[in-house]
Amino acid sequence: MPYITKEGREVLLPELESLITEFTGADSIQGNEGNFNFVVSTLINAMIEEHGLSYANVNSLVGVLECIKLELYRRIAVPYEDLKIIQNGDVYGSQN
């Protein structure tokens, strides 16, 4: 989770509102991946254009993306998978 201050969120969230509406108003996540990728890629490209192409900058951006992925997995995917284990049974360690 990007633990930024409440004040930092108050600055960024109004700027994101139209994108949030665009993505959450779609029928599903599937079919919207290209648009989402475009937005993220455009932000990354803008950062590189503004701050320069260097190993350090690319490494920082890849690190941010990796942390986003890991946080999504930790906070969303793991609890979902744990629920499915309870509902459907565990494949690991079972004798079935």
Secondary structure as GFF3:
##gff-version 3
##sequence-region A 1 96
A	DSSP	alpha_helix	6	24	.	.	.	ID=ss1
A	DSSP	alpha_helix	33	51	.	.	.	ID=ss2
A	DSSP	alpha_helix	55	72	.	.	.	ID=ss3
A	DSSP	pi_helix	73	77	.	.	.	ID=ss4
A	DSSP	alpha_helix	78	88	.	.	.	ID=ss5
###
